Amino acid sequence: MDGKSWMTVMESFLKDFDKSEWVRVAVSYIENQILKQFSNVESFLKDHENGFEQFKTAFLRLCFSKLGGLNGFGPYQ
């Protein structure tokens, strides 16, 4: 599953949670190997208004620039 598809599935799943929790929940499903690529996860977690959109943009940028999609990484291997 590529990063964009994974994020689409995740967004559907997240609708059951309060939007302020979306980053925390999404991060809990991402392997540490990928999370280590982010230097600013805390800022995403603290920004309850725009944190998820910023995280989503950074995640997709990372997936396609460094990981070639998800390249076998992620919870849905």
Rosetta blueprint (number, residue, H / E / L):
1 M L
2 D L
3 G H
4 K H
5 S H
6 W H
7 M H
8 T H
9 V H
10 M H
11 E H
12 S H
13 F H
14 L H
15 K L
16 D L
17 F L
18 D L
19 K H
20 S H
21 E H
22 W H
23 V H
24 R H
25 V H
26 A H
27 V H
28 S H
29 Y L
30 I L
31 E L
32 N H
33 Q H
34 I H
35 L H
36 K L
37 Q L
38 F L
39 S L
40 N L
41 V H
42 E H
43 S H
44 F H
45 L H
46 K H
47 D L
48 H L
49 E L
50 N L
51 G H
52 F H
53 E H
54 Q H
55 F H
56 K H
57 T H
58 A H
59 F H
60 L H
61 R H
62 L H
63 C H
64 F H
65 S H
66 K L
67 L L
68 G L
69 G L
70 L L
71 N L
72 G L
73 F L
74 G L
75 P L
76 Y L
77 Q L
